[in-house]
């Protein structure tokens, strides 16, 4: 099994930055592509960005708009999301996800086998 634990969420003013981290443990050899999703109450979980083991990246450009950067450290089994110029509409619970396949990051929650518990990001305007 694989466990994913997110950290780094919190309250920040509009225009500020946060860096989310996700640490994977357990059978980490079985995870390949990793991604960040976010969800607000009453809405579906939304793909934000994903990264393959090779470092190939896919962004939801409608969400990111050049403000977020995903990265990973394969040696540490960690993935990060650097979020800059945050806006009130970025407020959400951010989830880390991991795929059992080495493939282009999928945009659907069903593409991912493992999920973290989420970390709350609140941006005050």
C-alpha positions in Angstrom: 0.0 0.0 0.0 0.9 3.6 -0.4 0.3 6.5 1.9 0.3 10.1 0.8 0.5 13.0 3.3 0.1 16.6 2.3 1.4 19.6 4.2 2.0 23.3 3.7 -1.6 24.5 3.5 -2.8 27.5 5.5 -4.2 31.0 5.4 -2.5 33.5 3.2 -3.4 36.9 1.9 -4.2 37.5 -1.8 -1.0 37.9 -3.7 0.9 35.7 -1.4 2.6 32.3 -1.8 2.4 28.9 -0.4 4.3 25.7 -1.1 2.5 22.4 -0.7 4.4 19.2 -0.1 3.2 15.6 -0.4 5.3 12.8 1.0 4.7 9.2 -0.2 5.5 6.2 2.0 4.9 2.5 1.8 5.3 0.7 -1.6 6.6 3.8 -3.3 8.1 1.7 -6.1 4.5 1.2 -7.3 3.8 4.9 -7.9 4.7 6.8 -11.0 2.9 9.9 -12.1 1.8 12.2 -9.3 -0.6 15.1 -9.3 -2.3 17.8 -7.4 -6.1 18.3 -7.4 -8.2 20.8 -5.6 -11.8 20.8 -4.4 -14.2 23.4 -3.1 -17.6 22.6 -1.4 -20.2 21.4 -3.8 -17.8 21.1 -6.7 -16.0 18.2 -8.3 -12.3 17.6 -7.6 -10.3 19.6 -10.2 -7.0 18.7 -11.7 -4.3 21.3 -11.1 -1.0 19.8 -12.2 0.7 16.5 -12.7 4.3 15.2 -13.1 5.7 12.0 -14.4 8.7 10.3 -12.8 10.7 11.6 -15.8 9.8 15.1 -14.9 7.3 15.7 -17.7 4.6 18.1 -16.5 1.0 18.8 -17.4 -0.8 21.9 -16.1 -4.4 22.8 -16.0 -3.5 26.2 -17.6 -7.0 27.5 -16.8 -6.2 27.1 -13.1 -2.5 27.7 -13.0 -2.1 30.6 -15.4 1.6 30.6 -14.9 1.4 31.0 -11.2 1.9 27.5 -9.9 4.9 25.2 -10.4 4.9 21.4 -9.7 8.1 19.5 -9.0 9.1 16.3 -7.4 12.1 14.7 -5.7 12.1 11.0 -6.6 14.8 10.2 -4.1 12.6 11.5 -1.3 9.3 10.3 -2.8 7.9 13.8 -2.5 6.0 16.1 -4.8 5.5 19.8 -4.4 3.3 22.6 -5.6 4.6 26.1 -5.4 1.7 28.5 -5.6 2.4 32.2 -6.2 0.2 35.2 -6.7 -2.6 33.4 -4.9 -6.2 34.6 -5.4 -9.3 34.1 -3.3 -10.6 31.6 -5.9 -7.6 29.4 -5.2 -9.1 28.7 -1.8 -9.8 24.9 -1.7 -8.7 21.7 -0.2 -5.7 20.5 -2.2 -5.1 16.8 -2.7 -2.1 14.9 -3.7 -2.6 11.8 -5.9 -0.5 9.1 -7.3 -0.9 6.8 -10.3 0.3 3.2 -10.6 1.2 3.8 -14.2 4.0 5.7 -15.8 1.8 7.8 -18.1 0.9 11.4 -19.0 -0.9 12.9 -16.0 -4.6 12.3 -16.2 -7.2 14.9 -15.4 -9.7 12.6 -13.9 -9.8 11.4 -10.3 -10.2 7.8 -11.6 -6.8 8.0 -13.1 -5.2 7.8 -9.7 -5.1 4.9 -7.3 -3.8 6.7 -4.2 -4.9 9.9 -2.5 -3.8 12.0 0.4 -6.2 13.4 3.0 -6.0 16.9 1.7 -4.7 20.2 3.0 -6.7 23.4 3.3 -5.6 26.5 1.5 -7.5 29.7 2.3 -6.7 32.9 0.5 -8.1 36.1 2.0 -8.9 39.0 -0.2 
